[in-house]
Amino acid sequence: MNFKISAALIGTLVLPFAVMAQNVAVVNGKAVPMARVDALIKTATHGQEATPEIRAQAKDQVVIREIFAQEAEKQGVANSAEYNKIKAEQSGMEYHARHILVDSEDEAKKLIGQIKAGAKFEDLAKKSSKDTGSAENGGDLDWAKPASYVPEFSAALTGLKKGQMTEAPVKTQFGYHIIKLEDTRAAQFPSFDEVKEKVKQQMEQVRLQEYQEKLRKSAKTDYKFAAEQAQQAPAASAPAQK
């Protein structure tokens, strides 16, 4: 009988163990590379040497994140309630407005009269508005939802038609406004591909502990979490009773 083992055969036996050493776990048939653990530890410790406890926690987090990522992919994040909720919050109409802000009602009335007489809204905003953030741009407030403004301003803005200006000064806590509506549009919302990573992160954050445990326990993995090892340790180290 030939007891010699070829170098090639030895290589086939050793290789799987080398590959396994490079992974922290296998979750539902997918390998989770140890490089993720190293990267997480490097970020958390700012490059300092990690304690055994920190390394154990990092391993747990990497495996849990892989479980969540697989679940998110399985459910189809684009159709998930989380994405739809975010999109609903951002829906509605956006308004492109300009305004001129002054201290007194009389001053605001004079400016309204000048605009009606032919003066340009933008020129008067640059010259007279005390809102320095928008004055240099002719009072331009860019696109925004009405809820972005104080109630008095929002109510006056939404009551205008495209190209219209408020006939009377609008008083708010900041002073007296003259508001002009340039245009309206449906609120712009990024496509799923643009917010995919952000939605995934939010999904992870809002998962309840019970759901986390359910996923963790149902996942097919060879990895043992730190808590499980701690529970098993006393039993393993307990002295045998006579």
RABEL-V254560 format. One record per run of one state. SS is the DSSP state (A for helix, B for strand, O for the rest). FROM is the first residue (numbers start at 1). LEN is the number of residues. If there is no record, write none. Layout:
SS/FROM/LEN
SS/FROM/LEN
This chain:
O/1/6
A/7/15
O/22/1
B/23/5
O/28/2
B/30/4
A/34/12
O/46/6
A/52/24
O/76/1
A/77/3
O/80/1
A/81/9
O/90/3
B/93/10
O/103/2
A/105/12
O/117/4
A/121/8
O/129/3
A/132/4
O/136/4
B/140/5
O/145/1
A/146/3
O/149/2
A/151/8
O/159/6
B/165/1
O/166/4
B/170/3
O/173/2
B/175/12
O/187/5
A/192/15
O/207/2
A/209/10
O/219/2
B/221/1
O/222/4
A/226/12
O/238/5
